Amino acid sequence: MKIAIIGTGNLGLSIAQGLVINNTITTLYLTKRDVTSLNDWESHKNVYVTSDNLEAIHKSDIIIFAVQPGQFEEILKSIKSILTDKHVLISVITGFKIERIESIIGTQFPIIRSMPNTAISVRKSMTCICSNKVGEKRIDIASAIFNGLGTSITIAEEHMQAATVICASGIAFWMRLIRAMTQGGVQLGFEAKEAMDMSVFTALGAATLLTENKSHPEEEIDKVTTPRGCTISGLNEMEHQGLSSSLIQGLAASFNKINDISNQ
């Protein structure tokens, strides 16, 4: 694949690292206004660094945009004249809808929106993907890229804001749950490092059980709960204190907030 990443900040670099590690590229162009921080990348085979977006796009087929939302419209206007039918456009820019992109460059190009989370830096991102009509035939390209950086799922664009809450904000929500488990472990007598390790790897084990066994959470819960046992006692107390309800209400509050922001 001949790929260009326009705007190689933290997210762009994480994507670039995955592409290089997975040997996904034929050539990779990385652009940034100040390329000083990218100099080390030129030691990689077939990786090129430039501040010239037009050069990068002219020499690439797949264009990944990872710039700030406020910069995106001007960049689209500046590159519109050199886009051809060979180009596939992938945006990782939060809140910038496909309809708005089409209003700037036209509807004839494959346009794909993707919403990764910060776990992309360790190739464990849950990335949600959607496209315009033309892009439906090329969405497998985006899936291949992001599956190399974790897992991807194709959804309707109307659900992208909800996906942002569950997958992107969701990283913070899971971190808070793990922190709470760690604090509880300290209260039960463990050192903080011990409690953290136990909490983190137990959470990893729980998630792996679901992905490997393709089971429902309640099915796995049933395996560790016994009549009058300590697990069911703990679960029932958590539910009495509103664990599930609080989490659902938190998701709803985040969703309402992201809708408010998008309507401003």
C-alpha positions in Angstrom: 0.0 0.0 0.0 1.2 3.5 -0.8 0.0 5.4 2.2 0.3 9.1 3.4 -0.4 10.3 6.9 -1.3 13.9 6.9 -0.6 15.4 10.3 1.8 13.1 12.1 1.1 13.9 15.8 0.7 11.4 18.5 -2.2 9.5 16.8 -0.6 9.7 13.4 2.7 8.3 14.8 0.8 5.5 16.5 -0.8 4.5 13.2 2.6 4.8 11.4 4.3 2.5 13.9 1.6 -0.1 13.4 1.9 0.1 9.6 5.7 -0.3 9.7 5.7 -3.1 12.3 3.0 -5.0 10.3 4.8 -4.4 7.0 1.6 -3.0 5.6 3.3 -0.3 3.4 4.9 -0.2 0.0 5.7 3.5 0.7 4.7 5.7 3.7 4.8 9.5 3.6 4.6 11.3 6.9 3.7 15.0 6.9 4.0 17.7 9.6 4.5 21.5 9.5 7.7 21.1 11.5 9.3 17.7 10.6 12.1 18.0 13.1 10.5 15.5 15.4 10.1 13.0 12.5 13.8 12.9 11.4 14.4 9.4 13.0 11.6 8.0 10.8 13.7 8.5 7.6 15.9 5.6 8.8 13.0 3.2 8.1 12.9 1.7 4.6 10.4 3.3 2.2 9.3 5.9 4.8 9.6 9.5 3.7 9.1 12.7 5.8 7.9 16.0 4.3 6.1 19.2 5.2 4.5 19.2 1.7 1.0 17.6 1.8 0.7 17.8 -1.9 3.8 15.8 -2.5 2.7 13.1 -0.1 -0.7 12.9 -1.6 0.6 12.9 -5.2 2.8 9.9 -4.4 0.2 7.9 -2.4 -3.0 6.1 -2.9 -4.4 5.9 0.7 -4.5 9.2 2.6 -5.0 9.1 6.3 -5.9 12.5 7.8 -4.9 12.9 11.5 -4.9 16.7 11.8 -6.7 18.9 14.3 -10.4 19.4 13.4 -9.9 23.2 12.9 -7.2 22.5 10.3 -9.0 19.9 8.3 -11.2 22.1 6.1 -8.3 24.2 4.8 -6.2 21.2 4.1 -9.1 19.6 2.1 -9.5 22.8 0.1 -5.7 22.9 -0.6 -5.5 19.3 -1.9 -8.8 19.1 -3.7 -7.3 19.8 -7.1 -4.8 16.9 -7.0 -7.2 14.2 -5.8 -7.8 11.4 -8.4 -9.9 8.3 -8.6 -7.0 6.3 -7.2 -7.2 8.0 -3.8 -9.0 6.5 -0.8 -9.4 9.1 2.0 -9.5 8.0 5.6 -10.2 10.5 8.4 -9.5 9.8 12.1 -10.7 13.3 13.0 -13.4 13.4 15.7 -16.7 15.1 14.8 -15.9 15.9 11.1 -18.8 14.2 9.3 -18.6 12.6 5.8 -21.2 15.0 4.5 -19.0 18.0 5.4 -16.0 16.4 3.7 -18.0 15.8 0.6 -19.2 19.4 0.6 -15.6 20.4 0.2 -14.1 17.9 -2.2 -17.1 16.3 -3.8 -18.9 13.0 -3.6 -16.9 11.0 -6.1 -14.1 9.9 -3.8 -14.1 7.0 -1.3 -14.3 8.6 2.1 -13.9 6.6 5.3 -14.3 7.9 8.8 -12.6 5.9 11.6 -12.6 6.4 15.3 -9.7 4.6 17.1 -8.9 4.9 20.8 -5.6 5.6 22.6 -4.9 1.8 22.8 -3.9 2.2 19.2 -0.4 3.0 20.6 -0.1 -0.6 21.8 -2.0 -2.1 18.8 -5.1 -2.8 20.9 -7.5 -0.2 19.6 -11.2 -0.8 19.2 -11.7 1.2 16.0 -15.1 2.0 14.5 -15.4 2.6 10.8 -18.0 4.0 8.4 -18.0 5.3 4.9 -19.8 7.2 2.2 -21.5 5.2 -0.6 -18.5 5.3 -2.9 -16.3 4.2 0.1 -18.3 1.0 0.7 -16.2 -0.8 -1.9 -13.0 0.3 -0.3 -13.8 -0.1 3.4 -11.9 -3.3 3.5 -8.7 -1.3 3.1 -9.4 0.7 6.2 -10.4 -2.5 8.1 -7.1 -4.1 7.1 -5.1 -1.1 8.4 -7.0 -0.9 11.7 -7.2 -4.6 12.3 -3.4 -4.5 12.3 -3.7 -1.9 15.1 -6.2 -3.9 17.2 -9.8 -4.7 16.2 -12.2 -2.8 13.9 -15.9 -2.8 13.4 -18.0 -1.2 10.6 -21.0 0.8 11.8 -23.4 3.4 10.4 -22.1 6.9 10.7 -25.2 7.9 12.7 -23.7 5.8 15.6 -20.2 7.3 15.5 -20.9 9.6 18.4 -22.2 6.7 20.5 -19.1 4.7 19.5 -16.9 7.5 20.6 -18.4 7.3 24.1 -18.1 3.5 24.4 -14.7 3.1 22.7 -12.8 6.3 23.1 -14.2 7.7 26.4 -14.6 4.0 27.4 -10.8 3.7 27.9 -11.2 6.2 30.8 -14.2 4.5 32.2 -12.4 1.1 32.3 -9.3 2.8 33.8 -11.5 4.2 36.6 -13.0 0.7 37.3 -9.5 -0.8 37.4 -8.3 2.0 39.7 -11.3 1.3 42.0 -10.3 -2.4 42.1 -6.8 -1.4 43.0 -7.9 0.8 45.8 -10.1 -2.0 47.1 -7.1 -4.3 47.0 -5.1 -1.9 49.1 -7.9 -1.8 51.6 -7.8 -5.6 51.8 -4.1 -5.5 52.7 -2.1 -5.6 49.4 0.6 -3.1 48.4 -0.5 -0.7 45.7 1.7 -2.4 43.0 0.5 -5.8 43.9 -3.2 -4.7 43.9 -2.6 -2.9 40.5 -1.1 -6.0 38.9 -3.9 -8.2 40.2 -6.6 -5.8 39.0 -5.1 -5.2 35.5 -4.4 -8.8 34.7 -7.7 -10.0 36.1 -9.4 -7.5 33.8 -7.3 -8.7 30.9 -8.2 -12.3 31.7 -11.9 -11.4 31.9 -11.9 -9.7 28.5 -9.9 -12.6 27.0 -12.4 -15.1 28.2 -15.1 -13.3 26.3 -13.1 -12.9 23.1 -11.7 -16.4 23.1 -14.9 -18.2 24.3 -17.3 -15.9 22.4 -19.4 -16.1 25.5 -21.8 -13.7 27.3 -20.5 -12.0 30.5 -23.3 -13.7 32.6 -22.1 -17.1 31.4 -18.6 -16.4 32.7 -20.0 -15.0 35.9 -22.0 -18.1 36.5 -18.8 -20.1 36.4 -17.4 -18.3 39.5 -20.5 -17.8 41.6 -21.6 -20.5 44.0 -24.7 -20.5 46.3 -24.1 -18.3 49.4 -20.6 -17.7 48.1 -18.3 -14.6 48.3 -18.6 -13.7 44.6 -22.4 -13.4 44.5 -22.3 -11.5 47.8 -19.9 -9.0 46.3 -21.9 -8.7 43.1 -25.2 -8.2 44.8 -23.7 -5.5 47.1 -22.2 -3.7 44.0 -25.6 -3.8 42.3 -27.3 -2.5 45.5 -24.9 0.4 45.4 -25.7 1.1 41.7 -22.7 -0.2 39.8 -24.5 -1.1 36.5 -26.9 1.9 36.8 -24.0 4.4 37.4 -22.1 3.1 34.5 -25.0 3.3 32.1 -25.9 6.8 33.4 -22.3 7.8 32.8 -22.4 6.6 29.2 -25.7 8.5 28.7 -24.2 11.7 30.2 -21.1 11.4 27.9 -23.4 10.8 24.9 -25.5 13.9 25.7 -22.4 16.0 26.1 -20.9 14.9 22.8 -24.2 15.7 21.1 -24.3 19.2 22.7 -20.7 19.9 21.5 -21.5 18.7 17.9 -24.6 21.0 17.8 -22.7 24.1 18.8 
